[in-house]
Amino acid sequence: MALRTLFLSLLLLSICILSTALNVTYDSTSLLFDGQRKLVISGAIHYPRSTPEMWPDLIQRAKDGGLDTIETYIFWNHHEPEYRQYDFSGNLNFVKFLKTVQDNGLNAILRIGPYVCAEWTYGGFPVWLKHLPGIVFRTYNKPFMSEMKTFTTLIVDMAKKEKLFASQGGPIILAQIENEYGDIMGAFGEDGLKYLDWCAKFAVSLDIGVPWLMCQQNNPVAPPPMLVACNGPYCDSFKPNNSYSPKMWTENWVGWFENWGQSVHHRPAEDVAFSVARFFQLNGSVMNYYMYHGGTNFGRSAGGPLITTSYHYDAPLDEYGGLNQPKWGHLKDLHLLLKSLEKIMLYGNSTTKTFDKNKLESSTIFEFNGTKACFLGNSHDDKDITLELLGKNFTVPAWSVTILKDCKTETFNTAKVRAQTSVKVRVPSRTNLQWATKREYPIHYKDPLFEKHALIKSNVFLSDEAPDQKIANDTSDYLWYMTQFTVHDPKFGEQILLHANVSGPIIHVFLNGKHIDRWSGSYSSHGFIYEQLLNIELGKLYHLSILTVNAGYANYHAHYESYVNGISGPVKVVSQNSMHSMVLTKWELRSGLGGILRKMHLGSGRWDQSVISDRPFVWFKTTFDSPRGTDPVVVDLLGMGKGLAWVNGFNIGRFWPSAFANNQGCDSCDYRGDYGRGKDKKCRSECGASTQRWYHIPRSILKDTGNMMVLFDEFGGDPSNVSIQTVPTGHICANAPADTTLVLSCEDRMLQNVPPGMYGAAATTAIGKVFTEVSFASFGNANGTCGPVPKPFQKGSCDSPNTLAAIKKACIGKELCELDVSEKTFGTSNCTSDVAKKLTVSLKC
């Protein structure tokens, strides 16, 4: 009886499991879930760029923002940092991340690669891969394909074991093999084509039960049955180069990353929304934001080289996981509207008409079972237009798409932002940091500490050219090149020139244990020729140590594994008249810092209570209490030079606040025009300021009291102005069109502005901060903007005199207020009928 009961229980369980399995197929229109066509609106969240404690909120906020799918890469170098030594713990637990996605009712796209680019060091490849005999990356090369097969199979087997594919009842609806290979495969000739074919056959052999895709693989087209997808800021003109792929977009670049020494990029919400609406207007069906949450390049994960620790990407969720308004809210409004039109768009007939020879003016009518939905597109970047639709004229602003849910009334326009803008501020903690310091001393020959613990043990290289920094397998940012020399020939004289070719951002030079120089190339290049005059004595033995510094390995281009890091040519001493030279040989290499081996980053050892400021190679240590509340925590490191930072032993990343941006690009932010071509010239912030002065400290790594922060500064800095800060919303502002509902809140909660009858969504209640002051209010045609590139608000030619009083009554002292943007609320304005009225408002929290 007991066995029969057990058998029936197992049978019922298996039936339940099978019943939750999803059959994902496709036709030329869209993906099909159990035979039903679906729009997919997805966003990238990379699990290592946040913490497990952040994942539930990130995913929930993505869901609240109208997403149905989360996309992520797999990061090989972090999962296999040493050959066959694997790590899936902590924020590398991709299985837990994907289960969290499923727990929130969302699907997943798993981009295994295993090449990922992603501005991730070495494109996600482990550096040990380069040292395998005969290897060439990303081509028909047996050593590379063997390792790629081993790792990819491992990931797929782990996902299968945990039943993560939709065919097993899991969240994964699509998987990707390789990544943007079409952009570089021409460099590999016929071997590139053979490798592409092998990738497809290998992927199919893994039998995952959901479709495989390749992105940027339209010419030559990916082999069947690979689906193909587009990457870029706009993919409306993309057409799959086969008969079976739906129109898919794997990377909609919502912003951009920064290199040290650059100002901060912003892509306007209006432009992102335009790109999305245009894509779906022209029969797109799968769209993924890159990124939806960018997060942080913790540790030494940033690639490039020279990519910053912050990877905010101007995403709808900011670096810390908060709402980046108005982008989050504006896109949410669009997502919910598109979802409400899903059946009409995917099952109906569509007719697109263009009105000009350049096809910049268009209308699309979707019709299904007697129901219609219409899109009007204006791709001019300099003029509004009037388009005729079904006998009625509609004005469409420049660089925008208007959606008419019933083809009669404008429901949404991508250029008309109804969501509030939330301006974050940084509030210093009251903690007065007390610092202890300790010097980092240069490495010498036969250093006892390194003889015992060296990551490269007593290796002596007898070569005219010092080896690539990657010989250390990315165990440290720092590699010491050490040799000795004596000049006997009097023809050199007593002043010589030290000459070296450097492929890397920074070197430090030590002569007989003394730090004599630091040199760095420009922030936009990765190599330079180093030359320095040295005064010497003939016949004397000199010990030369050159410390090369890595700031992220290259992550893109064909053959990037062949790029040299560190010293890239012979190091010579040259006579002043250049007639005589001597190549230095017999290099001894040591990886890392003595302080790391002594565990100073964990606070170990004896520390001096006196502060050493503005001297290179110094360790700093302090303690602090966790700030109260739930606002994100950062450390302001302005005044420090460059180095690495740890909090409670967790490496929060590289810091370089002394890298300052130029003054270009911060003057204007017109959403109109191609962002891909214009991103370096407009919509920038922090011009003339430090590229990154604030560094994220995840609250999950903090204790209530006694948190230890350790900084290693290789340049030299002054910690007196370093402070722990929180990042709340300081004030909000909005420019809401008339006849909409504006919902305002100081909290990082669900916020949206709902035009009447759009989709019946209601605002939720926020808990916490309240509005304290109205800084500006006008219902009329006020001028100005707020946000990353602000212009002060000023009243226009018309206004309702009751606006300020009405907003004070509705909002002051409240956590959330909801405003009907109309004369019913604010009273009669003196605007003429041709003025498009709007509510312009700014409130402090």
LINTADA-V211246 format. One record per pair of residues at least 24 apart in sequence whose ideal C-beta (glycine too) atoms are under 7 Angstrom apart, sorted by the first residue. I is the first residue (numbers start at 1). J is the second residue. Records with the same first field share a line. If there is no record, write none. Layout:
I->J ; J
This chain:
17->169
20->169
21->167 ; 168 ; 169
22->166
24->166 ; 173 ; 210 ; 211
26->211 ; 227 ; 246
27->246
28->243 ; 244 ; 245 ; 246
29->246 ; 285 ; 346
30->246 ; 285 ; 346
31->173 ; 246 ; 285 ; 286
37->346 ; 347
39->285 ; 338 ; 339 ; 342 ; 346
40->68 ; 69 ; 285 ; 286
41->66 ; 67 ; 68 ; 69 ; 287 ; 335 ; 338
42->67 ; 69 ; 70 ; 71 ; 109 ; 287 ; 288
43->67 ; 70 ; 71 ; 288 ; 289 ; 292
44->71 ; 72 ; 288 ; 289 ; 290 ; 291 ; 292
45->70 ; 72 ; 292 ; 293
46->72 ; 73 ; 295
47->72 ; 91 ; 94 ; 97
48->75 ; 78 ; 91 ; 92 ; 301
49->294 ; 295 ; 296 ; 297 ; 311
50->91 ; 293 ; 295 ; 321
51->91 ; 698 ; 700
52->90 ; 91 ; 93 ; 96
53->700
54->321 ; 698
55->97 ; 100
56->100
57->321
58->293 ; 317 ; 321
59->100 ; 101 ; 104 ; 106
60->104
61->317 ; 323
62->292
63->104 ; 105 ; 106
64->750
65->316 ; 328 ; 331 ; 332 ; 335
66->332 ; 335 ; 336 ; 339
67->106 ; 292 ; 335
68->106 ; 107
69->106 ; 107 ; 108 ; 109 ; 173
70->101 ; 106 ; 108
71->109 ; 111 ; 288
72->97 ; 110 ; 111
73->111 ; 113 ; 116 ; 118 ; 124
74->112 ; 113 ; 114 ; 155
75->116 ; 120 ; 124
76->114 ; 124 ; 125 ; 126 ; 151
77->122 ; 124 ; 125 ; 126
80->126 ; 151
81->126
82->128
83->128
95->158 ; 162 ; 164
98->164 ; 171 ; 172
101->171
102->170 ; 171
106->171
107->171 ; 173
108->171 ; 172 ; 173
109->173 ; 174 ; 288
110->172 ; 175
111->176 ; 179
112->152 ; 155 ; 175 ; 176 ; 177
113->178 ; 179
114->148 ; 151 ; 152
115->178 ; 179
116->179
117->179 ; 180 ; 555 ; 556
118->555
119->257 ; 302 ; 303 ; 304 ; 307 ; 311 ; 555
120->301 ; 303 ; 555
121->300 ; 301 ; 302 ; 303 ; 552 ; 553 ; 555
122->303 ; 553 ; 555
123->303 ; 555 ; 556
127->470 ; 473 ; 474
128->473
130->470 ; 561
137->561
138->181 ; 195
139->188 ; 191 ; 192 ; 195
140->191 ; 194 ; 195 ; 198
145->198
149->202
153->206
156->206 ; 208
165->208 ; 209 ; 210
166->210
167->209 ; 210
168->209
172->210
173->210
174->210 ; 211 ; 213
175->208 ; 210 ; 212
176->213 ; 214 ; 215
177->203 ; 212 ; 214
178->214
179->215
180->215 ; 216 ; 231
181->214 ; 217
182->216 ; 217 ; 218 ; 219
183->216
184->557 ; 558
187->558 ; 559
188->558
193->220
196->223
197->223
200->226
213->248
215->250 ; 251
232->676
233->275 ; 675 ; 676
234->275
235->279
236->278 ; 279 ; 282
246->285 ; 286
247->283 ; 284 ; 285
248->286
249->279 ; 284 ; 286 ; 287 ; 288
250->288
251->288 ; 290
252->276 ; 287 ; 288 ; 289 ; 290
253->290
254->289 ; 290 ; 291 ; 313 ; 314 ; 315 ; 316
255->313 ; 314 ; 315
256->313 ; 679
257->307 ; 311 ; 313
258->308 ; 691
259->304 ; 306 ; 307 ; 308 ; 523
260->306 ; 308 ; 523 ; 656 ; 659 ; 691
261->523 ; 659 ; 660 ; 661 ; 691
262->523 ; 661 ; 691
263->661 ; 665 ; 666 ; 684 ; 685 ; 686 ; 687
264->684 ; 685 ; 686
265->314 ; 679 ; 684
266->314 ; 669 ; 683 ; 684 ; 685 ; 788 ; 789
267->314 ; 675 ; 683
268->669 ; 671 ; 683
269->326 ; 327 ; 330 ; 331 ; 417
270->414 ; 415 ; 417 ; 671
271->671 ; 675
272->327 ; 331
273->330 ; 331 ; 334 ; 414
274->399 ; 400 ; 401 ; 414
276->334
277->334 ; 375 ; 401 ; 403 ; 414
278->377 ; 401
280->338 ; 345
281->364 ; 375 ; 377 ; 401
282->352
283->350
285->346
291->315
292->316 ; 317
293->317 ; 321
294->319
295->319
296->653 ; 696
297->653
298->651 ; 652 ; 653
299->651 ; 653
300->477 ; 654
302->552 ; 654
303->552 ; 553 ; 555
304->552 ; 555
305->505 ; 526 ; 551 ; 552 ; 553 ; 554
306->505 ; 523 ; 551 ; 552
307->552
308->691 ; 692
309->653 ; 654 ; 655 ; 692 ; 695
310->692
319->696
320->632 ; 696 ; 727
322->632 ; 748
323->422 ; 748 ; 751
325->419 ; 420 ; 421 ; 422 ; 751
326->417 ; 419 ; 420 ; 421
329->419 ; 420 ; 751 ; 752 ; 753
330->417 ; 419
332->752
333->412 ; 418 ; 752
334->412
336->759 ; 761
337->403 ; 411 ; 412 ; 758 ; 759
340->759
341->373 ; 405
343->368
344->368 ; 371 ; 373
345->373
355->387
361->385 ; 387
363->387 ; 389
365->407
372->406 ; 407
373->405 ; 407
374->404 ; 407
375->401 ; 403
376->401 ; 402
377->401
381->672 ; 673
382->672
398->672
399->671 ; 672 ; 673
411->755 ; 758
415->671
416->737
417->735
418->736 ; 737 ; 740 ; 742 ; 753
419->751 ; 752 ; 753
420->732 ; 733 ; 734 ; 744 ; 751
421->732 ; 733 ; 734 ; 786 ; 787
422->729 ; 732
423->729 ; 730 ; 731 ; 732 ; 786
424->727 ; 729 ; 730
425->728 ; 730
426->634 ; 636 ; 694 ; 725 ; 727
427->725 ; 726 ; 728
428->723 ; 725
429->627 ; 723 ; 724 ; 725
431->624 ; 625 ; 724
433->622 ; 624 ; 722
434->622
435->611 ; 620 ; 621 ; 622 ; 719
436->607 ; 608 ; 609 ; 621
437->607 ; 608 ; 610 ; 611 ; 612 ; 618 ; 619 ; 620
438->600 ; 605 ; 607 ; 608 ; 619
439->612 ; 617 ; 618
440->593 ; 594 ; 595 ; 617 ; 618 ; 619 ; 712
441->594
442->510 ; 513 ; 515 ; 545
443->480 ; 482 ; 545 ; 590 ; 594
444->513 ; 543
445->482 ; 543 ; 588
449->594 ; 597
450->590
453->597
454->590
455->591 ; 592
456->589 ; 590 ; 591
459->588 ; 589
460->586 ; 588
461->587 ; 589
462->585 ; 586
463->585 ; 587
464->570 ; 583 ; 585
465->569 ; 570
466->566 ; 567 ; 571 ; 587
467->589
468->564 ; 565 ; 566
469->504 ; 548 ; 550 ; 565 ; 566
470->565
471->589
472->591
475->591 ; 592
476->591 ; 592 ; 593
477->549 ; 550
478->547 ; 549 ; 592 ; 593
479->548 ; 566 ; 589 ; 591
480->545 ; 547 ; 589 ; 590
481->546 ; 548 ; 567 ; 587 ; 589
482->545 ; 587 ; 588 ; 590
483->544 ; 584 ; 586 ; 587 ; 588
484->541 ; 542 ; 543 ; 544
485->542 ; 544 ; 573 ; 584
486->539 ; 540 ; 541 ; 542
487->536 ; 538 ; 573
488->538 ; 539
489->580
490->538
491->575 ; 580
492->575 ; 580
493->575 ; 576
494->535 ; 536 ; 537 ; 538
495->533 ; 535 ; 576
496->534 ; 536 ; 573 ; 574 ; 575
497->531 ; 533 ; 573 ; 574 ; 576
498->531 ; 532 ; 534 ; 573
499->531 ; 572 ; 574
500->530 ; 546 ; 567 ; 571
501->529 ; 567 ; 568 ; 569
502->527 ; 528 ; 530 ; 567 ; 568
503->527 ; 564 ; 565 ; 566 ; 568
504->548 ; 549 ; 550 ; 565 ; 566
505->549 ; 551
506->549
507->546 ; 547 ; 548 ; 549
508->547 ; 714
509->546
510->545
511->542 ; 544
512->542 ; 543
513->543
515->616 ; 617
518->616
523->659
527->568
544->584
549->714
551->654
593->712
595->619 ; 712
600->710
601->646 ; 710
602->649
603->708 ; 710
611->719
613->718
614->716 ; 717 ; 718
615->716
616->714 ; 715 ; 716
617->714
618->713 ; 716
619->710 ; 712
620->710 ; 711 ; 713 ; 719
621->708 ; 710
622->709
623->706 ; 707 ; 708
624->707 ; 709 ; 724
625->704 ; 705 ; 707
626->702 ; 703 ; 704 ; 707
627->724 ; 726
629->726
631->726 ; 727 ; 728
632->696 ; 726 ; 727
633->697 ; 699 ; 702 ; 724 ; 726
634->694 ; 695 ; 696 ; 697 ; 725 ; 727
635->695 ; 697 ; 709 ; 722 ; 724
636->693 ; 694 ; 722 ; 723 ; 725
637->693 ; 695 ; 722
638->690 ; 693 ; 721
639->717 ; 718 ; 719 ; 720 ; 721 ; 722
640->711 ; 713 ; 717 ; 719 ; 722
641->713 ; 714 ; 715 ; 716 ; 717
642->713 ; 714 ; 715
643->711 ; 712 ; 713 ; 714
644->712
645->695 ; 709 ; 711
646->710
647->697 ; 701 ; 707 ; 709
648->701 ; 707 ; 708
650->701
652->695 ; 696 ; 697
653->695
655->695
657->690 ; 692 ; 693
658->715
659->690 ; 691
660->688 ; 689 ; 690
661->686 ; 687 ; 688 ; 689 ; 691
662->687
663->687 ; 688
666->789
669->789
683->789
685->788 ; 789
728->769
729->845
730->845
731->775 ; 842 ; 843 ; 844 ; 845
732->843 ; 845
733->786 ; 841 ; 842
734->839 ; 841
735->838 ; 840
736->821 ; 838 ; 839
737->821 ; 836 ; 838
738->821 ; 822 ; 837 ; 838
739->821 ; 822
740->821
741->818 ; 820 ; 821
742->819 ; 821 ; 839
743->816 ; 818
744->811 ; 816 ; 817 ; 843
745->815 ; 816
746->770 ; 771 ; 845
747->815
763->816 ; 818
765->816
766->815 ; 816
767->815
768->815
769->815 ; 845
770->813 ; 814 ; 815
771->811 ; 812 ; 813 ; 814 ; 843 ; 845
772->844 ; 845
773->843 ; 844
774->804 ; 807 ; 808 ; 812 ; 843
775->842 ; 843 ; 844
776->840 ; 841 ; 842
777->803 ; 804 ; 807 ; 841
778->803 ; 840
779->803 ; 826 ; 829 ; 837 ; 839
780->829 ; 831 ; 837
781->831 ; 835 ; 837
782->840
786->842
793->840 ; 842
798->829 ; 830 ; 831 ; 835
799->829
800->826 ; 827 ; 828 ; 829
801->827
802->826 ; 827
807->841
811->843
